[in-house]
Amino acid sequence: MADDPELASRRALADFIRVHRLRLTPASAGLGAGGRRRTAGLRREEVAQLSGISATWYTWLEQAREVSMSPTALARLCATLQLSPAERGYAFELAGKRDPDASPSAGSMDAPPALVAAVAAITAPAYVLDRMWRARVWNPAAADLFVGWLDGDRSGDDRNLLRYMFLAPAARSLVVNWEERARRLLAEFRAEQGRHLTDAGVNALIAELTQRNDVFRMAWDQQTVVGREGGARSFTHPTRGLLCFEQVTFNLSSRPEFKLVMLVETQP
């Protein structure tokens, strides 16, 4: 029998905070070594004390039990675990405590005509991703750059960016430092999917990629979360050679389920 949504979210939060607790060292948390330790990381009791919460309450949280959780207590826990802004937002989503800066969920997944026209007018490679990170709109420059993803006419292909990155041989050849970029991409995806982890489509995608790609499976288990920040991107194009870009990402204010990604070419 499948888990109910609340239980699935509690289990995901339990796994997430456990991994981050074990990554902390006593020194990084401002504690003394305290003698020999059986395992790496902080003890549950130490995290609870530093967060100003009950050790029993924290233990139950890691056990995915149903506990009452205030945003204030969760914020203190996030601070103790030294979570990044993206990781903190992810934890709040799993706990069902909506981040004030989080975008509302989407309605229709059709790209607005104005967005389609804007992408067509851009001369640099540009594409639009939906909530599941499927390419919905792209221009000819993007089709030329992303061999095996946005080029050609592949009927029935949903052109999901994660499927392309982790499963397509063309991606490994095209993307410089493929594994590092793939892991980063997955961490960015996870940061956005905290409130959607009980979504059937998201779960099916994760299950598929976990089964089909070892790098995906290991990276997903590591619970890494980062914000989508853009930056330098390099590609080894099959006909044009080494190409370097600065990636910029925009969210549509009226339709936050869509993100516009643009790549501005730079010198190698």
C-alpha positions in Angstrom: 0.0 0.0 0.0 1.4 3.4 -1.0 2.3 5.9 1.7 -0.1 8.8 2.3 1.4 12.2 1.3 2.0 13.4 4.8 3.9 10.2 5.8 6.0 10.4 2.6 6.9 14.0 3.4 7.8 13.1 7.0 10.0 10.3 5.8 11.7 12.5 3.3 12.3 15.2 6.0 13.6 12.6 8.4 16.2 11.3 5.8 17.2 14.8 4.9 17.9 16.1 8.4 19.6 12.8 9.4 22.1 13.1 6.5 22.8 16.8 7.3 23.2 16.0 11.0 25.8 13.3 10.2 27.7 15.8 7.9 28.3 18.2 10.8 31.4 17.9 13.0 31.5 19.0 16.6 34.1 21.6 15.7 31.9 23.2 13.0 29.0 23.3 15.4 31.2 25.0 18.1 31.4 21.9 20.3 34.4 20.2 21.8 35.5 16.8 20.5 34.0 15.2 23.7 36.0 12.0 23.5 35.7 9.1 21.1 32.6 8.9 18.9 31.0 5.8 17.4 29.8 7.6 14.3 30.7 10.7 12.4 28.6 13.8 12.8 26.7 15.3 15.7 24.6 13.2 18.1 20.8 13.7 18.1 21.0 15.1 21.6 23.6 17.7 20.6 21.4 18.9 17.7 18.4 19.2 19.9 20.3 21.1 22.6 21.8 23.5 20.0 18.4 24.1 18.5 16.6 24.6 21.8 14.2 21.7 21.3 13.5 18.5 23.1 15.8 15.6 22.4 12.7 13.3 22.3 11.0 15.6 19.8 14.0 15.7 17.5 14.4 11.9 17.7 10.8 11.5 16.7 11.4 13.9 13.8 14.2 11.6 12.5 11.9 8.6 13.0 9.3 10.3 10.8 6.7 10.3 13.5 3.9 12.8 13.5 5.0 15.6 15.7 3.8 19.2 16.1 6.3 21.6 14.5 6.3 25.3 14.7 8.1 27.4 12.0 10.2 28.9 14.7 11.5 25.6 15.9 12.2 24.4 12.4 14.1 27.6 11.7 16.3 27.0 14.7 16.9 23.4 13.6 17.8 24.6 10.1 20.3 27.1 11.6 21.9 24.4 13.7 22.3 22.1 10.7 23.8 25.0 8.8 21.5 24.6 5.9 21.9 26.8 2.9 18.9 29.0 1.8 17.9 26.4 -0.8 18.2 23.5 1.8 16.3 25.5 4.3 13.5 26.1 1.8 13.4 22.4 1.0 13.1 21.5 4.7 10.2 23.9 5.2 8.5 22.5 2.1 8.8 18.9 3.4 7.5 20.0 6.8 4.5 21.6 5.2 5.5 25.1 6.4 5.4 27.2 3.3 8.4 29.5 2.8 7.1 33.0 2.3 9.2 33.4 -0.8 8.0 30.1 -2.4 6.0 30.4 -5.6 2.5 29.0 -5.7 1.8 25.8 -7.5 1.0 25.9 -11.2 -2.2 25.6 -13.1 -2.1 25.1 -16.8 1.3 23.9 -18.2 0.9 25.6 -21.6 3.5 28.3 -22.2 1.9 31.8 -22.7 2.1 33.1 -26.3 4.1 36.1 -25.1 6.7 33.8 -23.6 6.9 31.8 -26.8 7.4 35.0 -28.8 10.0 36.2 -26.4 12.1 33.0 -26.7 11.9 33.2 -30.5 13.2 36.8 -30.4 16.3 35.9 -28.4 19.3 35.3 -30.5 21.3 33.5 -27.8 20.4 29.8 -26.9 17.2 30.0 -24.8 14.6 27.5 -23.6 11.7 27.3 -21.1 11.3 24.5 -18.5 8.1 23.6 -16.8 7.8 22.4 -13.2 8.9 18.9 -14.1 11.9 20.4 -16.0 10.5 19.4 -19.4 11.5 21.8 -22.2 8.3 23.5 -23.4 9.8 26.2 -25.7 13.2 26.7 -27.2 14.7 28.7 -30.1 16.9 27.5 -33.0 20.1 28.5 -31.2 19.2 26.2 -28.3 18.3 23.4 -30.7 21.7 23.7 -32.3 23.6 23.7 -29.0 21.8 20.9 -27.2 22.4 17.9 -29.4 20.3 14.9 -28.5 17.8 17.0 -26.5 16.3 20.0 -28.3 17.4 19.1 -31.8 15.4 17.0 -34.2 11.8 15.8 -34.2 11.5 13.0 -31.6 7.8 12.2 -31.4 6.6 11.3 -28.0 9.7 12.5 -26.2 8.9 14.8 -23.3 12.4 16.3 -23.6 12.9 16.2 -19.8 16.2 17.8 -18.9 17.0 15.2 -16.2 16.4 12.3 -18.5 18.6 13.9 -21.1 21.4 14.7 -18.6 21.5 11.3 -16.9 20.4 8.9 -19.7 21.5 10.4 -23.1 25.0 9.5 -24.3 25.0 12.8 -26.2 24.9 14.7 -22.9 28.0 13.0 -21.6 29.9 14.0 -24.7 28.4 17.5 -24.9 28.6 18.8 -21.3 32.1 19.5 -19.9 32.6 18.0 -16.5 29.5 16.0 -17.0 29.2 14.2 -13.6 29.8 17.4 -11.6 27.2 19.3 -13.7 24.7 16.4 -13.5 25.0 16.2 -9.7 24.6 20.0 -9.5 21.5 19.9 -11.7 19.9 17.2 -9.6 20.5 19.2 -6.4 18.8 22.2 -8.0 15.9 20.0 -9.1 15.5 18.7 -5.5 15.5 22.2 -4.1 12.5 23.0 -6.3 10.6 19.8 -5.7 10.2 19.8 -1.9 6.5 20.5 -2.1 6.0 18.0 -4.9 7.6 14.9 -3.6 4.2 13.1 -3.3 3.4 14.0 -6.9 3.0 10.9 -9.0 4.9 12.4 -11.9 7.8 13.5 -9.8 8.0 10.1 -8.0 7.8 8.2 -11.3 10.7 10.3 -12.7 12.9 9.8 -9.6 12.1 6.0 -9.6 13.0 5.7 -13.2 16.3 7.5 -13.0 17.2 5.8 -9.8 16.8 2.4 -11.5 18.5 3.4 -14.7 21.5 5.5 -13.6 23.9 4.8 -10.8 25.2 8.4 -10.6 21.6 9.6 -10.2 20.9 7.0 -7.5 24.0 7.9 -5.5 23.4 11.7 -5.9 19.8 11.5 -4.9 20.6 9.5 -1.8 23.1 12.2 -0.7 20.3 14.6 -0.2 22.1 17.6 -1.6 20.1 20.7 -2.2 21.3 23.9 -3.9 19.7 26.9 -5.5 19.6 27.4 -9.2 22.2 30.2 -9.6 23.4 30.0 -13.2 27.0 30.8 -13.9 29.6 29.4 -16.3 28.7 26.5 -18.6 31.0 24.8 -21.1 30.1 22.4 -23.9 32.1 20.3 -26.4 29.9 20.7 -29.5 30.3 17.9 -32.1 30.8 20.4 -35.0 31.7 23.7 -33.3 34.1 22.5 -30.7 34.5 24.1 -27.2 31.7 26.6 -26.5 31.5 28.7 -23.3 28.5 30.5 -21.9 27.2 32.3 -18.9 23.8 30.9 -17.9 21.0 33.2 -16.7 17.7 31.9 -15.4 14.5 33.9 -15.0 11.1 32.9 -13.4 8.0 34.3 -15.0 6.2 36.4 -12.3 2.7 35.6 -13.6 3.5 31.9 -14.2 6.1 30.7 -11.7 6.0 27.2 -12.9 8.0 28.3 -15.9 11.6 29.3 -16.0 13.4 30.9 -18.9 17.0 29.8 -19.3 19.3 31.8 -21.5 23.0 31.2 -22.4 25.1 34.2 -23.2 28.3 33.1 -25.1 31.7 34.0 -23.6 35.3 33.5 -24.7 36.8 30.0 -23.9 
